[in-house]
Amino acid sequence: MSTAEPLASEAADELMSRFSSAFVSADAEGLAQCLAQDFVWHLHEGPDSPHGRTVAGIEGMLQVLMDRKENWQDVRYSDVSVSTDGSLIIQTFRVSGRDSQGRTFDVRAVDLYPVEGGRIKAKDSYWKNVDRT
C-alpha cells in the first residue's frame, strides 16, 4: 500500500496535459518528467496474455510510438475526459485512424494510470474490440 500523497484533480489534469503532449510528439524528455522509473505499458492488444503487449520504460513507449507513426495514418484523438481518485487517473477517449493494411478504426477507449509521487507508474489500455476485417 502506498503512503504517497493523493493526487488532486487539478494536479492530475496538469500531469495528463504534460503527458499527452509528450506522448503525441514522442518527446523523450517530456515523458521522463511524467513517468516513473519502473513504468510499464500494457497495450490494448498483443501476444502477452492476458495483458496484450507489454513494454517497459520510456524506451519501450517510444518504440511503440515510432511503430505507430510508421504504421498508422490519419490518427485522431477526441472526446478526452480525465478523472482521478488520487492514486489512479482514468482517461476515456475516442481514437480513429487507418492501420498499415488500410483498415480504418474508430473506437472508444479507456486508459488507467496508477500514479505515485506525482508520476505515472503504468498505462493500462482498453479499447472496444471492433471488427476491422
Residue pairs with C-beta under 8 A, 6 or more apart in sequence:
2 87
2 116
4 87
4 116
4 117
6 85
6 86
6 87
7 15
7 84
7 86
7 87
7 89
7 115
7 118
8 84
8 86
9 83
9 84
11 118
12 82
12 83
12 84
12 89
12 115
13 82
15 34
15 89
15 115
15 118
15 119
15 120
16 82
16 89
16 91
16 113
18 30
18 33
18 34
19 30
19 31
19 34
19 35
19 120
20 80
21 27
21 30
22 29
22 30
22 31
22 33
22 34
23 31
23 61
23 65
24 77
26 62
26 65
26 66
26 69
28 58
28 62
31 58
31 61
31 62
32 58
34 119
34 120
35 57
35 58
35 61
35 119
35 120
36 116
36 117
36 119
36 120
36 121
37 57
38 56
38 121
39 56
39 57
39 58
39 61
39 119
39 120
39 121
39 122
39 123
40 54
40 55
40 56
40 60
40 121
40 122
40 123
41 54
41 55
41 56
41 60
41 61
41 64
41 122
41 123
41 124
41 125
42 48
42 51
42 52
42 53
42 54
42 122
42 123
42 124
42 125
43 52
43 53
43 54
43 55
43 64
43 125
44 52
44 109
44 125
44 126
44 127
45 52
45 53
45 127
46 52
46 53
46 54
47 53
48 54
51 124
52 125
53 64
55 61
55 63
55 64
61 123
68 75
70 100
71 99
71 100
72 97
72 98
72 99
72 100
73 97
73 98
74 96
74 97
74 98
75 95
75 96
75 97
76 95
76 96
76 97
77 93
77 94
77 95
78 93
78 94
78 95
78 96
79 92
79 93
79 94
79 108
80 91
80 92
80 93
81 91
81 92
81 93
82 89
82 90
82 91
83 89
83 90
84 90
84 115
87 114
87 115
87 116
88 112
88 113
88 114
88 115
89 112
89 113
89 115
89 120
90 110
90 111
90 112
90 113
91 110
91 111
91 113
92 108
92 109
92 110
93 108
93 109
93 111
94 106
94 107
94 108
94 109
95 105
95 106
95 107
95 109
95 127
96 104
96 105
96 106
96 107
97 104
97 105
98 104
98 105
99 105
99 132
103 132
103 133
104 132
105 130
105 132
106 130
107 127
107 128
107 130
108 127
108 128
109 125
109 126
109 127
109 128
110 125
110 126
111 123
111 124
111 125
111 126
112 122
112 123
112 124
112 126
113 120
113 121
113 122
113 123
113 124
114 120
114 121
114 122
115 121
